[in-house]
Amino acid sequence: MTFQSPWWLLLLLAPIAIIVAYVLVQRARQRAVVRFTSVDLLASVAPRRPGWQRHVSAIGMLAALVVLVLAIAGPARQQKVALDRATVMLTLDTSGSMQATDIDPSRLVAAQTQATDFVNTLPEGLQVGVVAFDTTPRTLVTPTTDYPQAVDAIDSLQVGGGTATAAAIEASLAAIKAGPPSASGKPVPAVIVLMSDGAPTIGIGDTAAVASAEAAARDAKAAGVPIYTIAFGTPEGVVNVQGQSIPVPSDPATMALIAQDSGGKSFSAQSAGELKSVYDQIGRAVAYQVRTVDLTGLFTGIGLAAAMLACCAALYWTQRMV
């Protein structure tokens, strides 16, 4: 729990001072009673007073003061709330290098398994879309809350040729833009989760592949769509092409540039377990938001209830309120 106006907590010194004064007054009263020479005479002239009960109302009022001071300080707590109508575009690399078996049983199969788990753990109401890319991008599922449709698309992935990362980002942005706006008319919050094992190999037009990918990332930033990149694979990855072993190391550096240019975050995974952990982190980041819940009303109600109970206790045991 936090306080939005913590300087008001200095007022807690007042009830603390009152507690100290109350204790001192009670001790002084006890000493005065002991100095009275005739206990029998004291019992006959002094009214009978309740014992411990007479302290209940004082304790209740002090508790009320403390709680009301806390209320003035603006108590609040952080609450994780599932985003409604937000869009997550899964943009998955299906280039030939995804056949590499440095991750068991292969990069593609491991990526499919973890992407499926990711979709299945998303909260209801979130929209998910799927774009696959190799030589060209393919929008398999436009943003939808039909998660089984997205899972079926992920299960159907097959490897192809090159790595058209820039075109895949642009296709993802187009799919997000084509979705319906929010009830307020504003664009729906969206992110792209880009999973790839290697550097881009195909650019847009005459622009080099990496430069095209960075330009697409800047387009995403301009659209307010951060890209969460996952560099998947190990430096030792190889694929067999016509009997030749061709190295296909992962390229976390380029993926980090794409994330940075878009205002997103970059991750690396060199095993299925690490990929699962990355998806878990991304899920917490993109599927939920933290909201501040104001507890002032709750604390005020508790303070007033404590004050009323203190008054009732005083009337019951001492027939007076002060």
Residue, then its C-alpha position, 0 to 999 in steps of 0.5 A: m500500500t502507498f499514500q498519495s499525500p504522505w506528508w499528511l502522515l505527520l498528523l499521526l503525531a497528534p494521536i501519539a501525543i494523546i496516547v501518551a497524555y492519556v497514560l500519564v493522566q491514568r497513572a496520576r489518578q492512581r497515585a492520587v487514589v493511593r494517597f487517600t488515607s481511608v480506603d473505606l471512606l473513599a469507597s463510600v463517597a466515590p461513585r463506582r466506576p467501570g474497570w477496563q471498560r472505561h478505556v474502550s471508548a478512549i481506545g476506539m476514538l484514538a483508533a478512529l483518529v489514526v485511521l482518519v489521518l491515514a485516510i487524509a494521506g490518500p491510501a492506495r494500492q496497485q491492482k493488476v487488471a486485464l486489458d480489455r480490447a487490447t491487441v497482441m499481434l504474434t509475428l512468427d518467423t517461418s524462414g528456412s533457418m527455423q528447421a535447425t535442431d539446436i533446440d529440440p525437436s526443432r526451432l519451429v516446433a518449439a516456437q509453435t508449442q510456446a506460442t500456443d501456450f502463450v495464446n491460451t494464457l491470455p485473459e478473455g477480451l484480449q484480441v490476438g492476431v497471427v502473422a507468419f513470415d519467411t520470403t513474404p508475410r502472411t496474415l493468418v488471423t486478423p485480431t480476434t478473441d477466438y483463441p482456438q482460431a489463433v492456435d490452429a493458425i500457429d499449429s499450421l506453420q511450415v518453414g519457407g524461404g528467406t526472412a522478410t522481417a520489415a514486410a512482416i512488421e508492416a503487415s502486422l501494423a496493417a492488421i492492427k489498423a484494420g481492426p475496429p476502434s475502441a468505444s471512445g473512437k481512439p485506437v485500441p492499444a496494441v503490441i507486436v510480439l516478433m519472434s525470429d531466429g535470425a537477421p532479416t534477409i529481405g528488405i522493402g524495395d531497394t532498401a537493405a534488409v536490416a535498414s528496412a526492418e529498422a524503418a518498419a520499427r520506427d513506423a510502429k513507434a509512430a503508430g504507438v505500437p511497441i514491438y517485443t522482440i524474441a531472438f530465438g535460437t543458439p549461436e551453434g544452429v545449423v540447417n542441412v541444405q542439399g547435404q551441406s551444413i549451413p550455419v544459422p546463428s540467432d541474431p539478438a543484436t538486430m532484434a534488439l535494434i528493432a525493439q529499441d526503434s519501436g519503443g518496445k523490449s527485446f528478449s533472447a531465448q536459447s531453449a524451449g524453457e527460456l522461450k516459455s519464460v520470455y512469453d510469460q514475461i511478455g504476457r504479464a507486460v502486454a496483457y495486463q496493466v497496473r491501476t492505482v485503486d484509491l482506498t480513501g473512502l474505505f479508510t474514512g468509513i473504517g474511521l467513522a465506524a470506529a468513532m461511532l463504536a467508541c461513542c456507543a461504548a462510552l454511553y453503555w459503560t459510563q452513561r456519557m460520551v466525554 
